[in-house]
């Protein structure tokens, strides 16, 4: 979340940046700054009261040492009212701080000044296109028909045991899933990431720390009895590993990768855009996360984007990179690149990865800081990216590589699948 200090010191800049999202923060800022003024007054009064109480405690101690118990007891009774006042001031301070926090969590991250202005995906800026478009016949099949033809994925069985949006992979379909997970993890390790295997469940504090809560509460599966959530992305678990930590400068950068099953309710999604693997309630994803020095985060964002592009090159998938406009960005992001692959059977682009720099937005919520030499404590910057989400990668691989003889497997994957064609 934004900090009160930033709001106070950079009011106009933040207002202008938030306008890129079409978000008017004037009333929020006014109320937050007014409450912060009240907080400061209360804190000053409380500090003064506590100083008086400390002085009284010293005086009472001195009276007891002198043997003047009568005066000491009299002095103690005089402090009772001050103690009650200090208690009321502490409660008032807490209430004001909570009121500020309740407003801060409603304000999205301020976009980087380079973010295009716009309202939806049609306003995103395509910054790169790469790869050869598939040369398919007019009767090329979409992936859900290919999956049925070659017995790779059973959507009806998944619906039988769980519901729509929970597919069952089988045979070479299951082996392709496993191959992609191993391939993506191995490539991340080669790039210097440390692998983790985190829990699937997260507590509310973890969801709050990375900004899924309260913003995406309706999209998450909640286990009410335990007050736990099924994780929507491994970004949550990985970033929260360092919640409330004070890092040493020498620990940076921190590079983490994890494979995890992800769960999203996707409430309100319907139509052809969600058919087959296009939008699921449960899916597999390999996630990369970095905790970086603020001076390096935008350079690293470009490096992470190039890394994901390299994976798509190796999978021989045509793709494009879109810089998201303000109206299409996630709540927590300062700048996001979406990676989209072309799916030949559907004749449309499918988003397969988002790579984002959150600047200090998540770090403020996580209380994740670092100390560099004699400099003051500062917030780190956090970044993450899908590297990659499997469902739409599988959709594009099946559709783009279909031939009369079967579905060809990209050379880079053959060592992982153990087969070079699905037939």
C-alpha positions in Angstrom: 0.0 0.0 0.0 1.0 3.6 -0.3 2.6 5.1 2.8 1.2 8.2 4.6 4.7 9.8 4.3 4.6 9.4 0.5 1.1 10.7 0.3 2.1 13.8 2.4 5.4 14.5 0.6 4.4 13.6 -3.0 0.7 14.3 -3.1 0.4 15.8 -6.6 2.7 13.2 -8.2 0.7 10.3 -6.7 -2.6 11.9 -7.6 -1.4 12.3 -11.2 -0.1 8.7 -11.3 -3.3 7.3 -9.9 -5.2 9.2 -12.6 -3.5 6.8 -15.1 -5.8 4.1 -13.5 -8.8 6.4 -13.8 -8.7 6.4 -10.0 -9.5 9.7 -8.2 -7.7 9.7 -4.8 -8.4 13.3 -3.8 -10.9 12.5 -1.1 -8.9 9.5 0.2 -5.8 11.6 0.5 -7.6 14.5 2.2 -9.2 12.2 4.8 -5.9 10.3 5.4 -3.9 13.5 5.9 -6.5 14.9 8.2 -6.5 11.7 10.2 -2.7 11.7 10.3 -2.8 15.2 11.7 -5.1 14.0 14.4 -2.8 11.0 15.0 0.2 13.3 15.4 -1.6 15.5 17.9 -2.7 12.4 19.9 0.8 10.9 19.8 2.3 14.2 21.1 -0.2 14.4 23.9 0.3 10.8 24.8 4.1 11.1 24.8 3.8 14.1 27.1 1.5 12.2 29.4 3.8 9.2 29.5 6.7 11.5 30.3 4.8 12.9 33.2 4.0 9.4 34.4 7.6 8.4 34.1 8.6 11.5 36.1 6.0 10.7 38.8 7.3 7.1 39.0 10.8 8.4 39.6 9.6 10.8 42.3 7.6 8.1 44.0 10.6 5.8 44.0 12.8 8.5 45.5 10.1 9.1 48.2 10.1 5.5 49.2 13.9 5.5 49.3 13.7 8.4 51.7 11.2 6.5 53.9 8.4 9.0 53.2 5.8 6.3 52.4 2.9 8.7 53.2 3.9 11.2 50.5 4.7 8.4 48.1 1.2 6.9 48.4 -0.3 10.4 48.0 1.8 10.9 44.8 0.6 7.5 43.5 -3.0 8.4 44.0 -2.4 11.6 42.1 -1.2 9.6 39.1 -4.3 7.6 38.7 -6.1 10.2 36.6 -3.0 10.6 34.4 -2.9 6.8 33.9 -6.6 6.8 32.9 -5.9 9.6 30.5 -3.0 7.9 28.9 -5.1 4.8 28.4 -7.8 6.7 26.7 -5.2 8.4 24.5 -3.6 5.1 23.6 -7.1 3.8 22.5 -7.7 6.9 20.6 -4.3 6.6 18.8 -5.1 3.0 17.9 -8.5 3.9 16.6 -7.0 6.6 14.4 -4.3 4.4 13.1 -6.8 1.7 12.2 -9.0 4.3 10.4 -5.9 5.4 8.3 -5.1 1.8 7.5 -8.7 1.0 6.4 -8.4 3.9 3.9 -4.9 3.0 2.7 -5.9 -0.5 1.8 -8.6 0.7 -0.6 -6.1 2.7 -2.7 -4.4 0.9 -5.5 -0.7 1.2 -6.3 0.3 4.4 -8.2 1.4 3.4 -11.7 4.8 4.2 -13.0 4.8 7.4 -15.2 5.5 5.3 -18.3 2.2 3.3 -18.0 -0.1 4.1 -20.9 -3.4 5.8 -20.1 -6.4 3.7 -21.0 -9.5 1.9 -19.7 -9.1 -1.7 -20.9 -6.9 -4.2 -22.7 -7.6 -2.6 -26.1 -5.5 0.4 -24.8 -2.5 -1.7 -23.9 0.8 -1.0 -25.8 2.3 -3.8 -27.7 6.0 -3.4 -27.3 7.3 -6.6 -28.9 6.2 -9.4 -31.2 8.2 -12.6 -31.9 7.9 -16.0 -33.5 6.3 -17.4 -36.6 2.5 -17.7 -36.8 1.3 -21.3 -37.2 0.3 -22.3 -40.7 -2.8 -24.3 -40.1 -5.6 -25.5 -42.3 -9.0 -23.9 -42.1 -10.4 -26.9 -40.3 -7.8 -26.7 -37.5 -9.2 -27.8 -34.2 -9.3 -25.9 -30.9 -7.5 -27.5 -28.0 -10.6 -28.9 -26.3 -11.4 -31.0 -29.4 -7.8 -32.1 -29.7 -7.8 -33.1 -26.0 -10.8 -35.3 -26.6 -9.5 -36.7 -29.9 -6.2 -37.8 -28.3 -7.6 -38.6 -24.8 -5.4 -35.9 -23.1 -7.9 -34.0 -20.9 -11.3 -34.9 -19.7 -13.4 -31.9 -18.8 -16.6 -33.9 -18.1 -14.8 -36.1 -15.6 -13.4 -33.1 -13.8 -16.9 -31.6 -13.6 -18.2 -34.9 -12.2 -15.8 -35.0 -9.3 -15.4 -31.3 -8.6 -17.2 -29.0 -11.0 -16.6 -27.1 -14.2 -13.2 -25.5 -14.4 -11.4 -28.5 -12.8 -10.1 -30.7 -15.7 -8.7 -34.2 -15.4 -5.4 -34.7 -17.3 -4.6 -38.2 -18.3 -2.1 -40.2 -20.4 0.2 -38.0 -22.5 -1.8 -35.0 -21.3 -0.7 -35.6 -17.7 2.8 -36.3 -18.8 2.9 -33.0 -20.8 1.8 -31.2 -17.7 4.6 -32.8 -15.6 7.1 -32.1 -18.3 6.3 -28.4 -18.5 6.5 -28.0 -14.7 9.9 -29.7 -14.6 11.1 -27.8 -17.6 10.1 -24.4 -16.2 11.6 -25.2 -12.8 14.9 -26.3 -14.3 15.2 -23.2 -16.4 14.5 -21.0 -13.3 17.3 -22.8 -11.4 19.7 -22.2 -14.3 18.8 -18.5 -14.1 19.8 -18.3 -10.4 16.4 -18.8 -8.6 16.1 -20.8 -5.5 13.3 -23.4 -5.6 10.7 -23.6 -2.8 7.7 -25.9 -2.3 5.3 -23.8 -0.2 1.9 -24.8 1.4 -1.2 -24.5 -0.7 -3.2 -22.9 2.0 -2.6 -19.3 3.2 -3.7 -17.3 6.2 -5.4 -13.9 5.9 -2.2 -12.1 6.9 -0.5 -13.6 3.8 -3.3 -12.6 1.5 -3.3 -9.1 2.9 0.5 -8.8 2.7 0.6 -9.2 -1.1 -2.6 -7.4 -1.8 -5.0 -10.2 -2.7 -7.0 -9.2 0.4 -9.2 -7.4 0.6 -9.1 -6.5 -3.1 -9.7 -10.0 -4.5 -11.6 -11.6 -1.6 -14.5 -12.6 -3.9 -12.2 -14.4 -6.3 -10.5 -16.6 -3.6 -11.7 -19.9 -2.1 -12.2 -19.4 1.6 -12.2 -22.2 4.2 -14.4 -20.6 6.8 -13.9 -23.1 9.6 -10.2 -22.5 9.6 -10.2 -19.0 8.2 -7.7 -20.0 5.5 -7.6 -19.5 1.8 -6.6 -21.6 -1.2 -3.7 -19.8 -2.7 -4.4 -18.0 -6.0 -0.8 -17.8 -6.9 2.6 -18.8 -5.4 3.5 -15.1 -5.4 1.6 -15.0 -2.1 3.6 -17.7 -0.3 7.0 -16.8 -1.7 6.8 -13.1 -0.9 5.4 -13.7 2.6 8.4 -15.8 3.5 10.0 -12.5 4.3 7.1 -10.7 6.0 8.1 -8.5 8.9 11.8 -9.1 8.1 14.6 -6.6 8.2 17.1 -7.7 5.5 20.7 -6.8 5.3 21.8 -5.1 2.1 24.1 -8.1 1.4 21.0 -10.4 1.2 19.7 -8.6 -1.9 18.6 -9.7 -4.4 16.5 -12.6 -3.3 15.3 -14.8 -6.2 12.7 -17.5 -5.6 10.7 -19.9 -7.8 8.0 -22.4 -6.9 5.6 -24.7 -8.7 2.1 -24.5 -7.1 -1.5 -25.4 -7.8 -3.5 -22.2 -8.0 -7.2 -21.7 -7.2 -9.4 -18.9 -8.4 -13.2 -18.7 -8.3 -13.3 -16.6 -11.5 -16.8 -15.5 -10.5 -18.8 -14.0 -13.4 -16.7 -15.7 -16.1 -18.6 -17.3 -18.9 -18.7 -17.6 -22.7 -16.3 -18.9 -25.4 -13.4 -17.1 -23.8 -13.5 -19.5 -20.8 -14.0 -22.7 -22.8 -11.5 -25.6 -22.4 -8.3 -24.5 -20.7 -8.8 -20.8 -21.3 -10.0 -20.1 -17.8 -9.9 -22.6 -14.9 -10.7 -22.7 -11.2 -7.6 -24.9 -10.5 -4.4 -24.7 -12.6 -0.7 -25.3 -12.4 1.8 -22.5 -12.5 5.5 -21.9 -12.0 6.1 -18.5 -10.4 9.2 -16.4 -10.1 9.6 -13.7 -7.4 12.3 -11.3 -6.7 13.0 -9.0 -3.7 15.2 -6.2 -4.9 16.9 -3.0 -4.0 14.7 -0.1 -5.2 17.5 1.2 -7.4 17.5 -2.0 -9.5 13.8 -3.0 -9.7 12.9 -1.6 -13.1 16.1 -3.0 -14.7 15.2 -6.3 -13.2 11.6 -6.1 -14.5 13.0 -5.9 -18.0 15.3 -8.9 -17.3 12.4 -11.0 -16.0 10.3 -10.1 -19.0 13.2 -11.1 -21.3 13.5 -14.4 -19.3 9.9 -15.3 -19.8 10.1 -14.4 -23.5 13.1 -16.8 -23.7 10.9 -19.6 -22.4 8.3 -18.9 -25.1 11.1 -18.8 -27.8 12.3 -22.2 -26.7 8.8 -23.6 -26.8 8.5 -22.2 -30.4 5.4 -20.3 -29.6 4.6 -17.0 -31.3 4.1 -14.3 -28.7 3.7 -10.6 -28.1 4.5 -8.4 -25.1 2.0 -5.8 -23.9 2.7 -3.0 -21.5 -0.6 -2.7 -19.6 -2.5 0.5 -19.6 -3.6 2.0 -16.2 -7.1 0.7 -16.5 -6.0 -2.9 -17.1 -3.4 -3.2 -14.4 -3.7 -5.2 -11.2 -4.4 -3.4 -8.0 -0.9 -3.9 -6.6 1.2 -3.3 -9.7 3.2 -0.2 -10.6 4.1 -1.5 -14.1 3.0 -4.8 -15.7 4.0 -6.6 -18.9 1.6 -9.3 -20.2 3.0 -12.1 -22.3 0.4 -13.4 -24.9 0.8 -16.4 -27.1 -1.1 -16.9 -30.3 -3.4 -19.9 -30.3 -3.9 -21.1 -33.9 -7.0 -23.2 -33.4 -8.9 -20.4 -31.7 -7.2 -17.7 -33.8 -6.7 -15.5 -30.8 -4.1 -14.3 -28.4 -4.0 -15.8 -24.9 -2.4 -14.2 -21.9 0.1 -16.7 -20.3 2.1 -14.5 -18.0 2.1 -11.2 -16.2 5.4 -9.8 -15.0 5.0 -6.9 -12.5 7.0 -4.5 -10.5 5.1 -3.6 -7.3 7.8 -1.1 -6.1 7.3 -0.7 -2.3 3.5 -1.3 -2.4 3.7 -4.9 -1.1 6.7 -4.2 1.1 4.7 -1.6 3.0 1.9 -4.1 3.6 4.4 -6.8 4.5 6.7 -4.6 6.7 9.6 -5.9 4.6 12.6 -3.6 4.9 16.3 -3.6 4.4 19.3 -1.8 6.0 22.2 -0.6 3.9 25.3 0.4 5.9 24.7 3.6 7.9 21.7 4.6 5.8 18.2 4.6 7.3 16.0 1.6 7.0 14.1 1.5 3.6 11.5 -0.6 2.0 12.5 -3.2 -0.6 10.9 -3.5 -4.0 9.1 -6.8 -4.9 8.5 -8.2 -8.4 6.9 -11.4 -9.7 6.0 -13.2 -12.9 4.4 -16.3 -14.2 7.1 -18.5 -15.7 4.8 -20.0 -16.8 1.1 -20.7 -16.2 0.3 -24.0 -17.8 -3.3 -24.1 -19.1 -3.0 -21.6 -22.0 0.6 -22.8 -22.8 -0.8 -26.3 -23.3 -3.7 -24.9 -25.3 -1.3 -23.1 -27.7 1.0 -26.1 -27.9 -1.8 -28.4 -28.9 -3.4 -26.1 -31.4 -0.3 -24.7 -33.0 1.5 -28.1 -33.4 -1.4 -30.2 -34.8 -0.6 -32.1 -38.0 -2.4 -34.9 -39.9 -0.1 -37.3 -38.1 -0.6 -36.0 -34.6 0.6 -33.2 -32.3 4.3 -32.5 -32.5 6.2 -31.7 -29.3 8.7 -28.8 -29.3 12.3 -30.1 -29.3 13.1 -28.4 -26.0 10.4 -30.5 -24.3 11.1 -34.0 -25.8 13.7 -34.9 -23.1 11.1 -34.1 -20.5 8.0 -35.7 -22.1 9.8 -38.8 -23.4 7.9 -38.6 -26.7 8.0 -36.3 -29.7 4.5 -36.6 -30.9 1.0 -37.2 -29.6 -1.0 -39.6 -31.8 
